[in-house]
Amino acid sequence: MDLENLRIFIEVARRGSFAAVARDHNIDPSSVSRVVASLEEELGIRLFQRTTRHLTLTESGNLYLCRVDALLDELEHARDEALAVSVGPIGTLRVTTSVAFGHKFLVPLLPEFRDLFPDLKLELLLTDTNLDLVSERVDLAIRLGPNIQIGVTCVKLFNTRYRVCVRGCLKSQRNGKKALSVYAVNI
């Protein structure tokens, strides 16, 4: 069923005239008449009682108009909501990452993020614990390492290197004084 044909039917019912609707749409009145006739044939009912001077809804046409009018309003509302989201994100975005990564890389970006997406509320969950993404309602998780939950979409953002660092006090070869040394081992 064509939505534009339903809109034309609604306009004809409201205006009571094929000619008035045809003028509004810049089409021939016979085209409007054919749209209504096609709709009546598809439904298997007569929607209008026609005379040479008057056009009125039948009882079936009136019932159909009430239901279709409300449905078209709802469809237009659904379309408007979908378009609003596609224009820019709205709602809440829950993001989790490790404490160190979040502080170093994400927190500095928050002011710019808020400027770009003012209608989006960001909940940043900084934790070193791997959360259950479903039960915690997490939309995006940034994690370091190979552990991947089944049933989630993963994208590698970048390569990273791990280091084990040990701090120790050792006697310096010079002067016999203790010096601080840091040893790093790449893994």
Secondary structure, 3 states (H helix, E strand, C coil): CCHHHHHHHHHHHHHCCHHHHHHHHCCCHHHHHHHHHHHHHHHCCCCEEECCCCEEECHHHHHHHHHHHHHHHHHHHHHHHHHHHHHCCCEEEEEEECHHHHHHHHHHHHHHHHHHCCCEEEEEEECCCCCCCCCCCCCEEECCCCCCCCCCCCCCCCCCCCEEEEEEEEECCCCCCEEEEEEEEEC
